Amino acid sequence: MSTILHIDSSVRAIDNDNPSHNSLSKQIARQFVESWQETSSIDEYIYRDVGVHPPQFITQDWIGAVFTPQGKRTADQKRLLALSDTLIDELTRADIIVISTPMYNYGMPAQLKAWFDQIVRVNKTFDFDLKRGDFPLAPLLSGKTLVAIASCGEFGFEEPEIRAKSNHLMPHLRTLSRYLGVETMYEIVSEYQEFADDRHQASLTQAFEQAQSLALALAQSQQITHIDEQLV
Ligand SMILES: Cc1cc2nc3c(=O)[nH]c(=O)nc-3n(C[C@H](O)[C@H](O)[C@H](O)COP(=O)(O)O)c2cc1C
């Protein structure tokens, strides 16, 4: 069984009249999904473009609803949590999570952060217990694989490169991935978009190739797992 949850978060579309305006991160993510489909079927494919359709920001009332015991929530509180419930249900069903994101101001877009704020929720995706000492939060989901795909205008964001200390995108996704139940994370990054030179072309080509080869490898390993399950 493979359920893929695909979250795109660039505010740019993928089908603009001028193709040079198309989102690169969305195109690389699409390459991943299409390459997967060439090898293996996807049992369930859940797609959200949070860049174009952002989830609501959480509010004080939202937090109040989260901390109200489920059986005591008012109709208004249930309504406030409805989107969060739906997004968490989508996450829970997924084996593979594909998140594509641009780098905006050295981090993730506010729209993608809004999605995380809706789903990283106490007693749903993590629980909190002071008996655990200095690390009271523990994820409730497990066994998921994350493919994180990013496009940046500048370059050199990994240690020991020149902008490693300015990278608040992948390190943030790595930290949050734990609360999605992620146990294996792959990262594909295209850089140099703002330089529009050969380095950008090379970086973009490499990202497309990585998306393709990773999709083929993961799709095949899922097929093998599926066959193993049938044999048991
Ligand atoms: C609002 C905004 C902020 C950006 N901030 C950064 C940045 O901090 N660092 C960087 O390397 N590129 C930055 N960029 C460039 C984007 O990361 C780059 O254009 C990327 O390809 C956008 O992703 P997309 O092609 O999927 O839309 C920014 C672009 C925009 C529109």
The ligand as a Gaussian input file, in Angstrom:
#p B3LYP/6-31G(d) Opt

LIG

0 1
 C        9.288000      36.622000      -1.136000
 C       10.528000      35.908000      -1.566000
 C       11.556000      35.735000      -0.677000
 C       12.704000      35.046000      -1.056000
 N       13.711000      34.874000      -0.161000
 C       14.806000      34.151000      -0.508000
 C       15.831000      33.911000       0.433000
 O       15.769000      34.326000       1.576000
 N       16.902000      33.180000       0.040000
 C       17.001000      32.661000      -1.217000
 O       17.981000      31.960000      -1.500000
 N       16.032000      32.880000      -2.134000
 C       14.950000      33.615000      -1.803000
 N       13.947000      33.806000      -2.722000
 C       14.062000      33.185000      -4.054000
 C       13.255000      31.900000      -4.102000
 O       13.680000      30.985000      -3.117000
 C       13.373000      31.250000      -5.484000
 O       12.832000      32.145000      -6.434000
 C       12.662000      29.913000      -5.573000
 O       12.901000      29.346000      -6.834000
 C       11.157000      30.069000      -5.331000
 O       10.523000      28.805000      -5.373000
 P        9.498000      28.432000      -6.554000
 O       10.315000      28.495000      -7.833000
 O        9.050000      27.065000      -6.224000
 O        8.399000      29.451000      -6.535000
 C       12.817000      34.530000      -2.377000
 C       11.762000      34.711000      -3.274000
 C       10.628000      35.403000      -2.880000
 C        9.514000      35.597000      -3.872000

